[in-house]
Amino acid sequence: MGNNPIGVAVIPRLGYAVAANSGDTPNGTASIIDYNHFNTPDTAAVVPIITTSGTTTTTSNTVLVGLAPRGVAIDQDRALALVANFGSNTLSSIDLTVLLPGAVTTTSPVATTVALSGPPTAIAISPDQAIAVVTNLQNTGTSVASAGIDVVTLSGSVPVRSTTASVSSLTASLTGIVFDPTPAFNPTPSDPVFYATSTQQNAVYVFDPNTGSTNTIQVGVNPYSLGYNYQTGTLLTINSTSNTSSIVDAQNLKTRQTLGITSQSQFAVAVDNWFNMAVIADQNNNRVLLLALPK
């Protein structure tokens, strides 16, 4: 692993997790973890990254990305990992298909860069629409900043930013975001929604992009990130200041349980829907935690 992992995402069909290491310098890095190593989770291993320059070959445990990386998301259909680089106003995309058995290329994963409209924090992906929604903080040249959202198109040969919008009611960035393709609470279940955490309001915002409607769920103090299992309808927020996590019933939009997490940190979380397991990046201790979620 690198230093200070702060963002993480998983791709269950490959058994890989990607973690963003915010503390690595002079460049930000990401680690790829094989958590289903030889079908034995207890022997999880970091994937070695092999780089060749001329006649020199080097091996490391990380992929170079932008400055101060934070949020991570993976397009499950395209096996494309996206890393939000807060320090360079960019998004890094890492093609994980080179790790597939029988891949045409034998090179290690590398990152390509997408310019954004402001320092990004979190990413969610709508696979059917082939878009990524990235939360950021925008300043239009005035003294007042506002939460913003960039939409990045994933259907081309390389990702491209297509549109930008602002959330003017918030002056702090939305810090975590996940996508729900078929929300049970929605009067029109076919309408997808996004869940986003606000440390400013200690809440989860539910956005319906088709109707523009919103709902709010109160959780713990400073919910920095969240994960979601759409098969069980369970949201998990990691509340950095109160050292807790909130279990939220997304079908009824209610917090059902609060769990303690030791050591104050800006945790990040991703959920493996198949195993109903949360993978949590522990920034202070340079490790990831595995948490079985209640059913």
C-alpha positions in Angstrom: 0.0 0.0 0.0 0.9 3.7 -0.3 0.6 6.3 2.4 -2.7 7.6 3.8 -5.3 5.7 1.8 -8.4 7.8 1.7 -10.6 6.5 -1.2 -11.4 2.9 -2.2 -13.7 1.0 -4.7 -14.1 -2.6 -5.6 -14.9 -4.6 -8.7 -16.4 -7.9 -7.4 -16.3 -9.9 -10.7 -12.5 -9.5 -10.8 -11.9 -9.5 -7.0 -9.9 -6.2 -7.1 -10.1 -3.1 -4.9 -8.5 0.2 -5.9 -7.3 2.6 -3.1 -6.2 6.2 -3.5 -3.1 7.1 -1.4 -3.4 10.8 -0.5 -0.1 10.9 1.4 2.3 9.9 -1.4 4.5 12.6 -2.8 5.6 14.2 -5.1 2.9 12.4 -7.1 -0.4 10.9 -5.9 -0.7 7.2 -6.3 -3.3 4.4 -6.3 -2.9 0.8 -5.1 -4.7 -2.2 -6.7 -5.4 -4.9 -4.2 -6.3 -8.5 -5.2 -8.6 -9.2 -2.2 -9.7 -12.6 -3.7 -6.1 -13.7 -4.2 -6.3 -17.3 -5.4 -9.9 -17.4 -4.1 -8.6 -17.0 -0.5 -9.5 -13.5 0.9 -7.1 -14.1 3.9 -4.1 -13.9 1.5 -5.1 -10.6 -0.2 -2.1 -9.0 -2.0 -1.2 -5.7 -3.6 -0.9 -6.1 -7.4 2.7 -5.3 -8.6 3.0 -2.5 -11.2 5.8 -3.1 -13.7 7.2 -0.1 -15.6 9.7 -0.3 -18.4 11.7 2.7 -19.6 14.3 1.9 -22.3 16.3 -1.0 -20.9 15.3 -0.3 -17.3 12.4 -2.2 -15.7 11.1 -1.2 -12.2 8.4 -2.7 -10.0 6.3 -0.8 -7.5 3.1 -1.3 -5.5 1.3 1.8 -6.9 0.0 3.5 -10.1 0.9 7.2 -10.5 -2.2 9.5 -10.5 -2.8 13.2 -9.9 -2.0 15.2 -6.7 -3.8 14.4 -3.4 -6.2 11.7 -4.7 -9.4 11.2 -2.7 -12.5 9.4 -4.1 -12.4 6.3 -6.2 -15.1 4.6 -8.3 -15.0 1.7 -10.8 -17.2 1.2 -13.9 -18.1 -2.4 -13.4 -19.0 -3.0 -17.1 -15.8 -1.4 -18.5 -13.5 -2.4 -15.6 -12.4 1.3 -15.5 -11.2 2.7 -12.2 -11.6 6.5 -11.7 -9.6 8.4 -9.1 -10.5 12.0 -8.1 -7.4 14.1 -7.7 -8.2 17.0 -5.3 -4.8 18.6 -5.6 -4.8 18.9 -9.4 -8.4 19.4 -10.4 -8.3 16.2 -12.5 -9.7 12.7 -12.8 -7.4 9.7 -13.4 -8.8 6.7 -15.3 -7.1 3.3 -14.9 -8.0 0.5 -17.3 -8.1 -2.7 -15.3 -8.8 -5.0 -18.3 -5.0 -5.5 -18.7 -5.3 -7.6 -15.5 -7.8 -10.0 -17.0 -6.6 -13.6 -17.8 -5.6 -13.8 -21.4 -5.5 -10.0 -21.9 -4.1 -8.9 -25.2 -1.5 -6.6 -23.6 0.8 -7.7 -20.8 1.6 -4.2 -19.6 0.6 -3.0 -16.1 -2.2 -0.6 -15.6 -1.5 3.1 -16.2 -3.5 6.2 -15.6 -4.9 8.8 -18.1 -6.0 12.3 -17.1 -9.3 14.2 -17.4 -9.5 17.9 -16.6 -12.3 19.0 -14.2 -13.9 22.3 -13.2 -12.7 22.2 -9.6 -11.0 20.1 -6.9 -12.9 16.8 -6.9 -13.8 14.7 -3.9 -16.1 11.7 -4.8 -17.3 9.8 -7.9 -20.4 7.7 -8.7 -21.1 5.9 -12.0 -24.3 5.2 -14.0 -23.2 2.3 -16.2 -26.3 2.2 -18.4 -25.8 5.9 -19.2 -22.0 5.5 -19.4 -21.4 8.5 -17.2 -19.5 9.3 -14.0 -20.8 12.1 -11.7 -18.0 13.8 -9.8 -18.5 16.1 -6.8 -16.2 19.1 -6.5 -15.9 22.6 -5.1 -16.4 25.5 -7.5 -15.5 29.2 -7.3 -16.8 31.4 -10.2 -14.3 34.2 -9.4 -16.2 35.5 -6.4 -15.5 35.0 -2.7 -18.3 32.5 -2.3 -17.6 28.9 -3.3 -20.4 26.3 -4.0 -20.7 22.6 -4.2 -20.4 21.4 -7.8 -20.9 18.4 -10.0 -19.1 17.4 -13.2 -20.5 14.8 -15.6 -17.9 12.7 -17.3 -18.7 10.6 -20.4 -17.2 7.1 -20.3 -18.4 5.7 -23.6 -15.5 7.0 -25.8 -12.0 5.6 -26.1 -11.0 7.9 -23.2 -13.3 9.6 -20.6 -14.3 13.2 -21.3 -16.0 15.9 -19.1 -19.3 16.8 -20.8 -21.3 19.0 -18.4 -20.9 21.0 -15.2 -23.5 22.1 -12.6 -23.5 23.7 -9.2 -25.4 23.0 -5.9 -25.7 26.6 -4.8 -27.4 25.8 -1.5 -24.2 24.3 -0.2 -20.9 26.1 0.3 -18.9 23.0 1.1 -18.3 20.1 -1.3 -20.4 17.0 -1.2 -17.9 14.4 0.0 -19.3 11.1 -1.0 -21.7 9.9 -3.7 -23.2 6.5 -4.8 -25.7 5.5 -7.6 -28.9 3.5 -7.1 -30.3 2.2 -10.4 -33.7 1.1 -9.0 -34.6 2.8 -5.7 -37.4 1.0 -3.8 -38.7 4.2 -2.2 -39.1 6.1 -5.4 -42.7 6.4 -6.8 -41.3 5.5 -10.1 -38.8 2.7 -9.3 -37.3 2.9 -12.8 -35.9 6.4 -12.1 -32.3 6.1 -10.8 -31.1 8.3 -8.0 -27.8 9.4 -6.5 -27.1 9.5 -2.7 -24.5 12.1 -1.6 -23.1 12.9 1.8 -22.9 16.5 3.1 -20.5 17.1 6.1 -22.0 20.6 6.2 -25.4 19.3 7.1 -24.6 15.9 8.7 -26.9 14.3 6.2 -27.3 12.1 3.1 -29.0 13.9 0.2 -31.1 11.8 -2.2 -31.1 13.3 -5.7 -33.5 12.2 -8.5 -31.9 13.5 -11.7 -35.1 13.1 -13.7 -37.4 15.1 -11.4 -35.0 17.3 -9.6 -36.6 16.2 -6.2 -34.5 15.7 -3.1 -34.8 13.9 0.3 -32.6 14.2 3.3 -31.5 11.5 5.8 -29.8 12.6 9.1 -26.8 10.6 10.1 -23.7 11.0 12.3 -21.4 14.0 12.5 -19.3 14.8 9.3 -20.3 11.8 7.1 -17.3 11.9 4.8 -18.1 8.9 2.6 -20.7 6.2 2.0 -21.1 2.8 0.4 -24.3 1.1 -0.9 -25.5 -2.4 -1.4 -28.4 -2.1 -3.8 -29.4 -5.8 -3.4 -30.2 -5.3 0.3 -31.0 -1.6 0.2 -28.4 -0.7 2.8 -26.4 2.5 2.9 -23.3 2.8 5.1 -21.9 6.2 6.0 -18.5 6.8 7.7 -18.8 9.7 10.1 -15.3 11.1 10.6 -15.8 13.5 13.5 -18.1 11.3 15.6 -16.0 8.2 15.0 -19.1 6.3 13.9 -20.8 4.7 11.0 -24.5 4.9 10.2 -26.5 2.0 8.8 -29.3 3.5 6.6 -32.3 1.7 5.3 -32.5 3.2 1.8 -35.9 1.6 1.1 -37.5 3.8 3.9 -34.8 6.5 4.1 -34.2 6.0 7.8 -31.0 5.4 9.9 -31.4 2.0 11.5 -28.1 1.6 13.5 -25.0 3.4 14.6 -21.7 1.6 14.9 -18.5 2.8 16.5 -15.2 3.1 14.6 -12.0 3.9 16.5 -9.5 6.5 15.5 -10.8 9.7 13.9 -10.0 9.7 10.2 -11.4 10.6 6.8 -12.4 7.0 6.0 -13.6 5.9 2.6 -15.8 2.9 2.0 -16.9 0.6 -0.9 -19.3 -2.3 -0.7 -19.0 -5.7 -2.4 -22.7 -6.5 -3.1 -22.1 -10.2 -3.6 -20.5 -10.8 -0.2 -22.3 -7.9 1.5 -18.9 -6.7 2.8 -17.7 -3.2 3.2 -14.0 -2.4 2.4 -12.9 0.7 4.4 -9.8 2.7 3.9 -8.2 3.6 7.2 -6.1 6.7 6.5 -4.5 7.1 9.9 -3.2 3.5 10.0 -2.3 2.9 6.3 -4.6 -0.1 6.0 -8.0 -1.3 4.8 -10.7 -2.8 7.0 -13.2 -5.5 6.0 -16.7 -5.2 7.6 -19.6 -7.6 7.2 -22.8 -5.6 6.9 -26.1 -6.5 8.6 -28.7 -8.1 6.2 
